[in-house]
Amino acid sequence: MNGFDFASMIQKDRSERKHQQFSGTLLDYLSIVKENPKVTMLAHQRMYELLSGPGAEAVKTEENPRLKRIHGSTVLKRYAFFANDFYGIDKSIMQLMRYFHSAALKGEEARQVLYLVGPVGAGKSSLMEALKKALEMSPPIYVLQDCPMREEPLHLIPKHLRPQFEDLLGIKIEGDLCPVCRHRLKHEFHGEYEKFPVTMSEFSIRSRKGVGVVPPVDPNNQDTSVLSGSVDISKMDLYAEDDPRVMALNGAFNVGNRGIVEFIEVFKNDVEYLHTMITATQEKSIPSPGKGSMIYFDGIILAHSNESEWNRFKSDHTNEAILDRIVKVEVPYCLELDEEVKIYRKILKNSSFAAHIAPHTIEVASMFAILSRLTPSAKVDALTKLKIYNGEEIVEKGSTKKVDMTELRDEARREGMSGISTRFIMKALGAALAEAENDCINPIAVLDTLVKAVKDMAVADDERKRYLSFLQDVLKKEYNKILEKEVTKAFIHGYQEQAESLFNNYLDHAEAFVNATKIKDRNTGEELEPDVKFLQSIEEQIGIGGTAALGFRQDVTAYMFSLLRNGAKIDYRSYEPLKEAIEKKLTVSVKELSRVVTKARVRDGEQDGKYNAMVEEMKRNGYCDHCCNVILKYAANNLWKD
């Protein structure tokens, strides 16, 4: 881009911003309202329009087997505004949007605090930041010139005339003038409210325009001026103490009017300090500093804290008045592996790390994070539970019954509210990347880094042992299985074709067996009995035998033909248990050959050719020379021990 292009870009932006400037009187503003009543939107409606404006997709889980397994038959709504930044918290976002939708329609939520609760690093602060940034991107609003509350110009209209103005404009006028503007109207404009100047103002976090933030304050040193401003002592000699000109309306509620007031770690404050929050929500008014009257407030009150603080606050029955004015949205850790992986990919993409990341590295780290967050179950082991929560179809061992995710969730209501945080995993990935040789990291290096990090954690001994067992036992074994399958795939020429061939043969023989019919040989045309031994050789790979085999064959054929009836395309991956059985069958058939080739220190010409072909296939699947070498050495020493 040359200098001229930069200059034209700057000029274009400046000219567009000029169109957003306005300077006139209330009369001019009334004409604008008549043309576009939406300019008078209240804070909650404005936020709802900003969040829903980019669009939303209603995902029918009935049409997506994986999503149906995860979310049941509920309609999942995904909002484009959050799509690229938030993963695995769809239900929390839907709750948040329900709050704003109801508040935009002036329901009870418009007079309630939106409170986010969840463990550290779950995304509460990020959601808050997203809402504040959305506000910064919104069009400027019309305000009374020099008003410290940046209030709605329609507040100038006297109450006795409001019904007529409301009929003419097709809107509802809410709120009253702040003490400062009321004083100016009387003394500067002599009550001629139609001449009061109106201008435009944008939202800005940095400039404290429409965004007020209340950090936790030491209970012994709390000052309500942080919330609602103070009296300017330097002006006390000039004006009476109840004169609006002595007021400095610069508290969080003053600057957050028509926008957002955020309470960080809200329950660390003393309860008395939160009384202003009660009046701001239910009465839509805040106290003036000094002896002034109450001031109208139109804003979104956002609060967040961790769960221990919420439980402590909730347990005190004297806090009922505040609790009754809170809409609680839980923001748990992500429990869905595919979504957790997206979180780290997004963070790494936004970082300056340029090292190569071997396949399954982020997946293994994500698995550890999710395993730490799951509540132990008597029904399944932790790793199986992780796979079920990821939407994989898991069949109970020794039967054809599928494990019910709803039952698992019902026995662990608080799941996702504790465990390893996203930040912990990112620090471990960052450490592995910083120490990486040849600018490359792999699952083995990341597991070692996580082990060191867990050993240094300030947690109870039994918790540390549980985490280490995940890393050193469960995940190591799972990664070995993944790697064995990957090396085998790379080793088998035409893996996909062989898998599809096994699948088609299995389906033909299973259908014939279930229907008690014969199967026609495709080459000779001869009618043959179904090959029960072949069926058993596949089924035994996943521990299905005896009477359970008939049920499994019936399930497979019924499921496949239901897919075909609905116009879906079927392949060997269509039914998860059968997919696993076929992959295991293929693995077993070439395990010995791949073991010999991988472990051989001196290979003959044929072995060398197969080894090189395997390396090239692995490189096509995302490995670099360095990690391919490391991984294959690891495979030789760990996967196929003599």
C-alpha positions in Angstrom: 0.0 0.0 0.0 1.5 3.4 -1.0 1.3 6.8 0.8 -1.6 7.9 -1.3 -3.6 4.9 -0.3 -2.9 5.6 3.4 -4.0 9.2 3.0 -7.2 8.3 1.2 -8.0 5.7 3.9 -7.5 8.4 6.6 -9.6 10.9 4.7 -12.4 8.4 4.1 -12.5 7.6 7.8 -12.6 11.2 8.7 -15.4 12.0 6.3 -17.5 9.1 7.6 -17.0 10.3 11.1 -18.2 13.8 10.2 -21.5 12.3 9.2 -21.7 10.9 12.7 -21.4 14.4 14.3 -24.5 16.3 15.2 -25.1 19.7 16.8 -28.6 21.1 17.3 -31.4 21.6 19.8 -34.1 19.4 21.2 -36.4 20.5 18.3 -33.9 19.2 15.8 -33.6 16.0 17.8 -37.4 15.5 17.8 -37.3 15.5 14.0 -34.7 12.8 14.1 -36.7 10.7 16.5 -39.8 11.0 14.4 -37.7 9.6 11.4 -36.0 6.9 13.4 -37.5 6.1 16.8 -34.7 3.5 17.5 -32.3 6.3 18.4 -34.0 6.4 21.8 -33.3 2.8 22.6 -32.6 2.0 26.2 -29.2 0.3 27.2 -30.4 -3.3 27.3 -32.1 -3.0 23.9 -29.1 -1.4 22.4 -26.9 -4.2 23.6 -29.3 -6.9 22.4 -29.3 -5.3 18.9 -25.5 -5.2 18.9 -25.1 -8.9 19.9 -27.9 -10.3 17.7 -27.2 -8.0 14.7 -24.5 -10.2 13.1 -27.0 -13.0 13.0 -27.7 -16.3 14.7 -27.9 -19.9 13.5 -30.5 -22.2 15.0 -28.8 -25.6 14.9 -31.3 -28.5 15.0 -29.5 -31.2 16.9 -32.0 -33.8 15.5 -30.2 -33.4 12.1 -26.7 -33.8 13.6 -26.1 -37.1 15.4 -23.0 -35.9 17.2 -24.7 -32.7 18.5 -27.8 -34.6 19.4 -25.6 -36.9 21.6 -24.1 -33.8 23.3 -27.1 -31.5 23.6 -30.1 -33.8 23.3 -33.1 -32.7 21.3 -32.9 -29.0 22.3 -32.4 -26.4 19.6 -28.9 -24.9 19.8 -28.7 -21.3 18.9 -25.2 -20.0 17.9 -24.7 -16.3 17.7 -22.2 -15.0 15.0 -21.0 -12.3 17.4 -19.4 -14.9 19.7 -18.6 -17.5 17.1 -14.9 -16.8 16.6 -13.9 -16.1 20.2 -15.9 -18.5 22.5 -16.0 -22.3 22.3 -17.7 -24.9 24.4 -20.0 -22.5 26.3 -23.0 -22.4 24.0 -25.5 -22.8 26.8 -24.0 -20.0 28.8 -24.1 -17.7 25.8 -27.7 -18.7 25.1 -28.6 -17.8 28.7 -26.9 -14.5 28.4 -28.8 -13.7 25.2 -32.1 -14.7 26.8 -31.4 -12.2 29.5 -30.7 -9.4 27.0 -33.7 -10.3 24.9 -36.1 -10.2 27.8 -34.5 -7.0 29.1 -34.7 -5.4 25.7 -38.5 -6.0 25.8 -38.5 -4.3 29.2 -39.1 -7.5 31.1 -38.1 -8.0 34.7 -34.5 -8.7 33.6 -34.2 -5.0 32.7 -34.2 -4.3 36.4 -31.8 -7.1 37.3 -28.0 -7.5 37.6 -26.4 -9.9 35.1 -24.0 -12.0 37.2 -21.5 -14.4 35.7 -20.1 -17.1 38.0 -17.5 -19.7 37.2 -14.0 -21.0 37.9 -10.9 -19.0 37.1 -10.0 -18.8 33.4 -13.4 -20.1 32.2 -14.1 -17.0 30.1 -16.1 -14.6 32.5 -13.8 -11.6 32.0 -13.5 -12.3 28.3 -17.3 -12.3 27.9 -17.4 -9.0 29.8 -14.7 -7.5 27.5 -16.7 -8.7 24.5 -19.8 -6.9 25.7 -17.8 -3.7 26.4 -16.1 -3.8 23.0 -19.5 -4.3 21.3 -20.6 -1.1 22.9 -17.5 0.7 21.6 -18.4 -0.4 18.1 -22.0 0.8 18.3 -23.1 4.1 16.6 -22.9 7.3 18.7 -25.9 8.2 20.8 -27.7 11.6 21.1 -27.0 13.3 24.4 -27.6 16.6 26.2 -24.6 18.8 25.6 -22.2 18.9 28.6 -24.4 16.5 30.7 -22.2 14.5 33.1 -24.7 11.6 32.7 -24.7 11.8 28.9 -28.5 11.5 29.2 -31.3 11.1 26.8 -32.5 14.5 25.4 -36.2 13.5 25.7 -35.8 13.9 29.5 -36.3 17.6 28.9 -39.9 17.1 28.0 -42.2 18.0 30.9 -44.2 15.0 32.4 -47.6 16.6 31.6 -46.7 16.8 27.9 -45.1 13.3 27.6 -48.3 11.4 26.7 -48.8 13.7 23.7 -45.1 13.5 22.6 -45.2 9.7 23.0 -48.3 9.4 20.7 -46.7 11.7 18.1 -43.3 9.9 18.1 -44.5 6.4 18.7 -42.2 5.8 21.7 -42.2 5.6 25.5 -40.2 8.3 27.3 -38.5 7.1 30.5 -36.4 9.0 33.0 -35.9 12.5 34.4 -33.3 15.2 34.1 -30.2 15.0 36.2 -29.7 17.8 38.8 -27.0 19.5 36.7 -29.1 19.7 33.6 -32.2 20.7 35.6 -30.2 23.7 37.0 -28.9 24.6 33.6 -32.4 24.5 32.1 -33.7 26.8 34.7 -30.8 29.3 34.8 -29.2 29.2 31.4 -32.3 28.6 29.2 -35.0 30.0 31.5 -37.1 26.9 31.1 -37.1 27.0 27.3 -36.3 23.3 27.0 -36.7 23.2 23.2 -33.5 25.4 22.9 -31.4 23.1 25.0 -28.4 22.0 22.9 -28.1 18.3 21.8 -25.0 16.6 20.5 -23.6 13.1 19.8 -21.3 11.0 22.0 -19.7 7.7 21.3 -18.9 4.9 23.8 -15.3 4.5 25.0 -13.7 2.2 27.6 -10.5 4.3 27.8 -12.3 7.7 28.0 -14.9 6.3 30.5 -17.8 7.2 28.2 -20.7 4.8 28.8 -18.4 2.2 30.5 -17.9 2.3 34.2 -15.8 -0.3 36.1 -15.9 -1.0 39.8 -12.9 -2.9 41.1 -13.1 -4.7 44.5 -12.5 -2.2 47.3 -11.0 -2.8 50.8 -14.1 -3.0 53.1 -12.3 -0.8 55.6 -11.7 1.9 53.1 -14.9 2.0 51.0 -16.0 5.2 49.5 -19.3 5.4 47.6 -18.0 8.3 45.5 -16.4 5.5 43.4 -20.0 4.6 42.5 -22.0 7.9 42.3 -19.5 10.8 42.3 -18.6 13.2 45.1 -18.9 16.8 46.2 -16.3 19.1 44.9 -15.0 20.8 48.1 -13.2 23.5 46.1 -16.6 24.9 45.1 -18.2 24.8 48.5 -17.2 28.4 49.1 -19.0 29.5 45.9 -22.2 27.6 46.1 -24.6 26.1 48.7 -24.0 22.5 49.6 -27.3 21.4 47.8 -26.4 23.4 44.6 -25.9 20.9 41.7 -22.7 22.9 40.7 -20.8 21.4 43.6 -21.5 17.9 42.3 -18.7 15.9 40.5 -20.8 13.2 38.8 -17.8 11.0 37.9 -18.6 7.7 39.6 -19.0 4.4 37.8 -22.8 4.7 37.6 -22.5 8.3 36.3 -20.1 7.4 33.5 -21.8 4.0 32.8 -25.3 5.6 32.3 -26.8 4.4 29.0 -24.0 1.8 28.8 -22.4 -0.7 31.2 -21.3 -0.7 34.8 -19.0 -3.7 35.6 -18.4 -5.0 39.1 -15.2 -7.0 39.2 -15.1 -9.7 41.9 -18.4 -8.1 43.1 -18.8 -10.0 46.4 -15.4 -9.0 47.7 -17.0 -5.7 48.5 -18.9 -5.0 51.7 -22.7 -5.6 51.5 -23.5 -2.0 52.4 -21.4 -0.9 49.4 -23.8 -2.9 47.1 -26.9 -1.1 48.2 -26.4 1.4 45.4 -26.6 -1.5 43.0 -30.1 -2.4 44.4 -31.6 1.0 43.8 -29.9 1.2 40.4 -31.5 -2.0 39.3 -35.0 -2.0 40.8 -35.7 1.8 41.0 -33.5 2.7 38.0 -32.0 5.6 40.1 -28.8 6.3 42.0 -28.1 8.7 44.9 -26.6 12.1 44.2 -23.4 13.0 46.1 -24.1 15.3 49.1 -27.8 16.3 49.6 -29.0 16.1 46.0 -32.0 14.2 44.8 -31.9 10.7 43.2 -30.7 10.5 39.6 -32.3 8.4 36.9 -30.0 5.6 35.7 -30.4 3.5 32.5 -27.6 1.0 32.2 -26.6 -2.6 32.2 -25.1 -3.8 35.5 -22.6 -6.7 34.9 -21.0 -8.5 37.8 -18.7 -11.5 38.1 -16.9 -13.6 40.7 -15.8 -17.1 41.4 -18.1 -19.7 42.8 -16.7 -19.8 46.4 -17.5 -16.1 46.8 -21.0 -16.6 45.4 -21.6 -19.5 47.8 -20.4 -17.5 50.8 -22.6 -14.5 49.8 -25.6 -16.7 49.1 -25.4 -18.5 52.4 -26.1 -15.3 54.3 -29.9 -14.8 54.4 -29.5 -11.0 55.0 -28.4 -10.7 51.4 -31.8 -11.8 50.0 -32.6 -8.3 48.7 -29.5 -8.4 46.4 -29.9 -12.1 45.5 -33.5 -11.4 44.3 -32.1 -8.8 41.8 -29.6 -11.1 40.2 -29.8 -13.2 37.1 -27.1 -15.8 37.5 -25.3 -17.3 34.4 -22.8 -20.0 35.0 -19.7 -20.0 32.9 -18.1 -23.5 33.4 -15.0 -24.8 31.9 -15.4 -26.4 28.5 -16.0 -30.2 28.7 -16.1 -30.9 24.9 -12.7 -31.9 23.5 -13.1 -30.5 20.0 -14.1 -27.1 21.4 -11.3 -27.1 24.0 -8.8 -27.6 21.1 -10.3 -24.6 19.3 -9.6 -22.4 22.3 -5.9 -23.2 22.3 -5.6 -22.9 18.5 -7.2 -19.5 18.7 -4.8 -18.3 21.5 -1.8 -19.7 19.7 -2.9 -18.1 16.5 -3.0 -14.7 18.2 0.4 -15.2 19.8 3.9 -14.8 18.2 4.9 -18.5 18.6 6.0 -19.7 15.2 7.2 -23.3 16.1 5.7 -26.3 14.4 3.2 -28.2 16.5 3.1 -32.0 15.8 -0.4 -33.6 15.3 -2.2 -34.5 18.5 -0.1 -32.2 20.7 -2.9 -29.7 21.4 -5.4 -32.6 21.6 -3.4 -34.4 24.3 -3.1 -31.2 26.4 -6.8 -30.5 26.0 -7.6 -34.1 27.1 -5.7 -33.5 30.3 -7.6 -30.2 31.0 -11.0 -31.9 30.5 -10.1 -35.1 32.4 -9.2 -32.8 35.4 -12.7 -31.2 35.2 -14.8 -34.4 35.1 -16.5 -35.9 38.1 -15.6 -39.6 38.6 -18.4 -41.9 37.6 -19.1 -45.6 38.5 -20.6 -46.1 35.1 -17.5 -45.3 32.9 -13.9 -44.5 33.3 -12.7 -40.9 32.9 -11.4 -41.2 29.4 -14.5 -42.9 28.1 -16.6 -40.1 29.7 -14.4 -37.5 27.9 -15.2 -39.2 24.6 -18.9 -39.4 25.3 -19.0 -35.7 26.2 -17.2 -35.0 22.9 -20.2 -36.6 21.1 -18.6 -39.9 20.3 -20.9 -42.9 20.3 -19.7 -45.3 23.0 -21.2 -48.8 23.4 -21.1 -50.4 26.9 -18.6 -53.3 27.1 -20.2 -56.7 26.6 -23.5 -55.3 25.2 -24.9 -53.2 22.4 -26.4 -50.6 24.7 -25.1 -47.0 24.2 -23.9 -45.1 27.3 -26.4 -42.4 28.1 -24.8 -39.0 28.4 -27.8 -37.5 30.3 -27.3 -40.1 33.1 -23.7 -39.1 33.4 -24.6 -35.4 33.6 -27.4 -35.9 36.1 -25.0 -37.5 38.6 -22.5 -34.6 38.3 -24.4 -31.4 38.3 -21.4 -29.2 39.3 -19.1 -30.6 36.6 -17.0 -28.1 34.8 -16.8 -25.7 37.8 -13.4 -27.0 38.9 -10.2 -28.5 37.5 -7.3 -27.3 35.4 -7.8 -23.9 33.8 -7.1 -22.9 30.2 -4.4 -20.5 31.5 -2.5 -23.5 33.1 -2.5 -25.4 29.8 -1.4 -22.4 27.8 1.5 -21.7 30.2 2.6 -25.3 29.7 2.3 -25.1 25.9 4.2 -21.8 26.1 7.0 -23.3 28.2 7.2 -26.3 25.8 7.3 -23.9 22.8 10.0 -21.7 24.4 12.2 -24.7 25.1 11.5 -26.4 21.8 14.4 -27.8 19.8 14.3 -27.3 16.1 11.3 -25.1 16.5 9.0 -28.0 17.0 6.9 -29.5 19.9 5.2 -32.8 20.1 2.8 -34.6 22.5 5.6 -36.4 24.3 7.3 -33.0 25.1 4.1 -31.4 26.2 3.1 -34.3 28.5 6.6 -34.0 30.2 6.1 -30.2 30.6 2.6 -30.8 32.1 4.0 -33.3 34.6 6.6 -30.8 35.8 4.0 -28.1 36.1 1.6 -30.3 38.1 4.4 -31.3 40.5 4.9 -27.6 41.2 1.1 -26.9 41.7 -0.2 -25.7 45.0 -2.9 -28.3 45.4 -3.7 -31.1 47.8 -1.6 -34.3 47.5 -4.5 -36.5 46.4 -5.5 -34.0 43.7 -1.9 -33.9 42.5 -1.7 -37.7 42.4 -5.0 -37.8 40.4 -3.6 -35.3 37.8 -0.3 -37.2 37.5 -2.1 -40.5 37.0 -4.0 -38.9 34.1 -0.7 -37.7 32.5 1.6 -40.6 33.3 -0.9 -43.5 32.8 -4.2 -42.7 31.2 -3.0 -40.1 28.6 0.2 -41.9 27.9 -1.7 -45.1 27.1 -4.2 -43.2 25.0 -1.5 -41.4 23.0 0.2 -44.7 22.4 -3.1 -46.1 20.9 -3.5 -42.9 18.8 0.1 -43.2 17.6 -0.1 -46.9 16.9 -3.1 -46.2 14.7 -1.4 -43.3 13.0 1.8 -45.2 12.2 -0.2 -48.2 11.0 -2.3 -45.9 8.7 0.9 -44.4 7.3 2.3 -47.9 6.8 -0.7 -49.4 5.1 -0.9 -48.4 1.5 -4.5 -47.5 0.7 -5.7 -47.6 4.4 -9.0 -46.0 3.5 -9.7 -48.5 0.7 -8.9 -51.4 2.9 -11.1 -50.0 5.7 -14.0 -49.5 3.3 -13.6 -53.0 1.9 -13.8 -54.5 5.4 -16.8 -52.3 6.2 -18.7 -53.3 3.0 -18.0 -57.0 3.6 -19.1 -56.8 7.2 -22.3 -55.0 6.3 -23.1 -57.6 3.5 -22.5 -60.6 5.8 -24.2 -59.0 8.9 -27.3 -58.1 6.8 -27.5 -61.7 5.5 -27.0 -63.1 9.0 -29.7 -60.9 10.6 -32.2 -61.7 7.7 -31.3 -65.4 7.6 -30.5 -65.1 3.8 -27.6 -66.0 1.7 -25.0 -63.8 0.2 -24.1 -63.7 -3.5 -20.4 -63.9 -4.4 -19.6 -60.8 -6.5 -17.1 -62.7 -8.7 -18.7 -66.2 -9.2 -22.3 -65.3 -8.5 -22.5 -68.3 -6.2 -24.8 -68.1 -3.2 -23.0 -68.5 0.1 -23.8 -68.7 3.8 -22.9 -65.5 5.8 -19.3 -65.8 7.0 -19.8 -65.9 10.8 -16.0 -66.3 11.5 -15.3 -63.1 9.5 -18.0 -61.3 11.5 -16.6 -62.5 14.8 -13.0 -61.5 13.7 -14.2 -57.9 13.5 -16.5 -57.9 16.6 -13.9 -59.4 18.9 -11.7 -56.4 18.4 -14.1 -54.4 20.6 -14.9 -57.2 23.0 -18.3 -58.2 21.5 -19.0 -62.0 21.5 -21.6 -64.6 22.3 -25.2 -63.6 22.4 -24.3 -59.9 22.3 -23.0 -60.3 18.7 -26.6 -60.8 17.3 -27.7 -57.6 18.9 -24.7 -55.7 17.6 -25.3 -56.9 14.0 -28.9 -55.9 14.2 -28.0 -52.5 15.6 -25.4 -51.9 12.8 -27.7 -52.9 10.0 -30.7 -51.0 11.4 -28.6 -47.9 11.9 -27.0 -48.0 8.5 -30.3 -48.4 6.7 -31.9 -45.6 8.7 -29.0 -43.4 7.4 -29.6 -44.5 3.8 -33.4 -43.9 4.1 -32.6 -40.3 5.2 -30.4 -39.7 2.2 -27.1 -39.8 4.2 -23.9 -41.2 2.8 -22.4 -44.2 4.7 -18.8 -45.3 5.1 -16.7 -47.2 7.6 -16.8 -44.2 10.0 -20.6 -44.0 10.2 -21.0 -46.1 13.3 -18.3 -45.4 15.9 -18.1 -49.0 17.5 -17.8 -50.6 14.0 -15.2 -48.0 12.9 -13.1 -48.8 16.0 -13.4 -52.5 15.4 -12.3 -52.1 11.7 -9.4 -49.9 12.6 -8.3 -52.4 15.3 -8.5 -55.3 12.8 -6.4 -53.4 10.3 -3.9 -52.5 13.1 -3.5 -56.1 14.2 -3.0 -57.3 10.6 0.0 -55.1 10.0 1.3 -54.6 13.6 4.0 -57.2 13.3 5.2 -55.9 9.9 5.3 -52.3 11.1 7.0 -53.3 14.3 9.8 -54.9 12.4 10.3 -52.0 10.0 10.1 -49.3 12.8 12.4 -51.1 15.2 15.0 -52.3 12.7 18.4 -50.7 13.1 19.6 -52.1 9.8 16.9 -52.5 7.2 17.1 -54.3 3.9 16.1 -52.6 0.7 12.4 -53.6 0.9 12.2 -52.5 4.5 13.9 -49.3 3.8 11.5 -48.5 1.0 8.5 -49.2 3.3 10.0 -47.1 6.1 10.6 -44.1 3.8 7.1 -44.4 2.3 5.7 -44.4 5.9 7.7 -41.3 6.8 6.5 -39.5 3.6 2.8 -40.4 4.5 3.3 -39.0 8.0 4.8 -35.8 6.7 1.7 -35.5 4.4 -0.4 -35.8 7.6 1.2 -32.8 9.4 4.6 -34.0 10.7 7.8 -32.3 10.0 11.2 -34.0 9.7 12.1 -33.4 13.3 8.9 -34.5 15.0 8.5 -37.4 12.6 12.0 -38.7 13.7 11.2 -38.1 17.4 7.8 -39.8 17.2 9.0 -42.9 15.3 11.9 -43.4 17.7 9.3 -43.2 20.6 7.1 -45.6 18.7 9.9 -48.1 18.3 10.8 -48.0 22.0 7.2 -47.9 23.5 4.6 -49.3 21.1 5.9 -52.7 20.1 8.0 -54.1 22.9 9.4 -57.6 22.5 
